[in-house]
C-alpha cells in the first residue's frame, strides 16, 4: 500500500504545472487598467512598451534609467483624470513626444 501511495505522490509531484495562456492586446489597455494592475504588472507593460517603441526606431540600446524615467512620466500622465480612459499606447506617444 505504501508503494502505491509513493508512486502516486511521485507522479503528482513530477507532473508539470499547467498554466493558462493569456494574450493581451496592448493597444486596448487603458490608463485605468494600467494603474490598477488589472491586466498585468505595470513594470511588465513598461518593458513591453519600451521594446515596442525601440523596435519601431530600430534601436537596440537599453537604458534602464530612461525606462524608469519614461515609466514615471507615463504613470503621471495616466493619473490625470482626463486620461484615465485613454489607451496607454496613446498616452505613451504623448510622453515620448514631449521627451524628445
C-alpha angles and dihedrals in degrees: 000000000000091000092054091049090048092049092051091047092051092047091050094049094044094052111103116245110252117226128197113243110231126184124191128201098225094196089066098051109113125210088249091057091043093053095043095053087233095136100029145310110311089225090061091047090049091054091049092048091048091053092045096052094040088052091052089053092046091239122146094183118116116201111182092193092054090046091055092044093050091046091054091050090049091050092049091050091047091052090062104102094227090058099049094099096039121104113262090232091058091050090046091055088054091049093048091047092054094046094058 
